[in-house]
Amino acid sequence: MAWQHLNLRMFGAMVFRTKVIIPRETGEPMDTKKLAEFEVQLETCLDKIESILLGKRPFLAGDEISVADLLGICELMQAYAVGHDVFRGRPKLDAWAKRVQARLQPHFDQAHIHLLKLRERFPPSAKF
């Protein structure tokens, strides 16, 4: 859980904050340099989840869904909502997200309705 908080949460949330929250609060344009730094760090976290945490397990902590999966999917959805395609090129991460979403229905869609609407304003980034 500490790894999630200091890595995935930090960089997933900072991508979201840098693109949406900070410009809205300050009226200043998005800091593209900081955004690029956070995106690189997020990519590193996503690669580790794909290769280490989801090696041969269906969920982050084992064979059953856990709080780790709930926290993980929520962090990914923030970056996803603002155009960062967290699943592209990561088949294990994509399959995991679909399993988590399926297990949490209909609550997953209800909880993420506003984030998914926000994605309409932020088309996927070609960078990642």
C-alpha positions as CSV (number, residue, x, y, z in Angstrom):
1,M,0.0,0.0,0.0
2,A,2.9,2.4,0.7
3,W,4.2,1.8,-2.9
4,Q,0.8,2.7,-4.3
5,H,0.5,5.9,-2.3
6,L,4.0,7.1,-3.1
7,N,4.1,6.1,-6.7
8,L,0.9,5.5,-8.6
9,R,-1.2,7.8,-6.5
10,M,1.3,10.6,-6.6
11,F,2.0,10.6,-10.3
12,G,-1.6,9.6,-11.4
13,A,-3.0,12.4,-9.3
14,M,-0.4,14.9,-10.3
15,V,-1.1,14.3,-14.0
16,F,-4.8,15.1,-13.2
17,R,-4.0,18.1,-11.0
18,T,-1.5,19.6,-13.5
19,K,-4.0,19.3,-16.4
20,V,-7.2,20.2,-14.7
21,I,-7.1,21.4,-11.1
22,I,-4.1,23.8,-11.0
23,P,-5.0,25.7,-14.2
24,R,-8.6,26.1,-13.0
25,E,-7.6,27.2,-9.5
26,T,-4.9,29.7,-10.6
27,G,-6.1,30.8,-14.0
28,E,-2.6,30.1,-15.3
29,P,-1.9,27.8,-18.3
30,M,-0.9,24.3,-17.7
31,D,2.7,23.7,-16.9
32,T,3.7,21.4,-19.7
33,K,7.2,20.8,-18.4
34,K,5.8,19.5,-15.0
35,L,3.1,17.5,-16.8
36,A,5.8,15.8,-18.9
37,E,7.8,14.9,-15.8
38,F,4.7,13.5,-14.0
39,E,3.8,11.5,-17.1
40,V,7.2,9.9,-17.4
41,Q,7.0,8.9,-13.7
42,L,3.5,7.6,-14.2
43,E,4.7,5.5,-17.1
44,T,7.4,4.0,-14.9
45,C,4.8,3.0,-12.3
46,L,2.5,1.5,-15.0
47,D,5.3,-0.6,-16.4
48,K,6.1,-1.9,-12.9
49,I,2.4,-2.8,-12.3
50,E,2.3,-4.6,-15.7
51,S,5.6,-6.5,-15.2
52,I,5.8,-7.2,-11.5
53,L,2.5,-6.8,-9.7
54,L,0.3,-8.4,-12.4
55,G,2.9,-11.0,-13.4
56,K,0.8,-14.1,-13.0
57,R,-2.0,-12.9,-10.8
58,P,-5.5,-11.7,-11.8
59,F,-5.5,-9.0,-9.1
60,L,-2.8,-6.8,-7.5
61,A,-2.6,-8.7,-4.3
62,G,-3.5,-12.2,-5.5
63,D,-6.4,-14.2,-6.8
64,E,-9.2,-12.1,-5.3
65,I,-10.1,-8.5,-5.6
66,S,-8.8,-6.4,-2.7
67,V,-8.5,-2.8,-1.5
68,A,-5.3,-2.6,-3.5
69,D,-7.3,-3.0,-6.7
70,L,-9.9,-0.5,-5.6
71,L,-7.3,2.1,-4.9
72,G,-5.3,1.2,-8.0
73,I,-8.1,1.5,-10.5
74,C,-9.2,4.9,-9.0
75,E,-5.7,6.3,-9.4
76,L,-5.5,5.1,-13.0
77,M,-8.9,6.6,-13.8
78,Q,-7.8,10.1,-12.9
79,A,-5.0,10.0,-15.5
80,Y,-7.2,8.2,-18.0
81,A,-9.9,10.9,-17.7
82,V,-7.5,13.6,-18.8
83,G,-6.2,11.8,-21.9
84,H,-3.3,9.7,-20.6
85,D,-3.9,6.2,-22.1
86,V,-2.7,4.2,-19.1
87,F,-3.7,0.9,-20.8
88,R,-2.1,1.3,-24.2
89,G,0.6,-1.3,-24.7
90,R,-0.1,-3.0,-21.4
91,P,-2.3,-6.0,-22.0
92,K,-2.1,-7.3,-18.4
93,L,-3.0,-3.9,-17.0
94,D,-5.9,-3.6,-19.4
95,A,-7.2,-7.0,-18.6
96,W,-6.9,-6.3,-14.9
97,A,-8.8,-3.1,-15.2
98,K,-11.6,-4.8,-17.1
99,R,-11.8,-7.5,-14.3
100,V,-11.9,-4.9,-11.6
101,Q,-14.5,-2.9,-13.4
102,A,-16.7,-6.0,-14.0
103,R,-16.5,-7.0,-10.3
104,L,-17.5,-3.5,-9.2
105,Q,-20.5,-3.0,-11.5
106,P,-22.8,-1.1,-11.4
107,H,-20.9,1.0,-8.8
108,F,-17.8,1.5,-10.9
109,D,-19.6,3.3,-13.6
110,Q,-21.6,5.3,-11.1
111,A,-18.5,6.4,-9.2
112,H,-16.6,7.3,-12.3
113,I,-19.3,9.0,-14.4
114,H,-17.8,12.5,-14.0
115,L,-14.3,11.4,-14.8
116,L,-15.5,9.6,-17.9
117,K,-17.4,12.7,-19.0
118,L,-14.2,14.7,-18.5
119,R,-12.3,12.4,-20.9
120,E,-14.5,13.8,-23.7
121,R,-12.7,17.2,-23.1
122,F,-9.2,15.5,-23.1
123,P,-8.6,13.3,-26.2
124,P,-6.0,10.6,-25.7
125,S,-2.4,11.8,-25.9
126,A,-0.5,10.6,-28.8
127,K,2.7,10.8,-26.7
128,F,2.1,7.7,-24.7
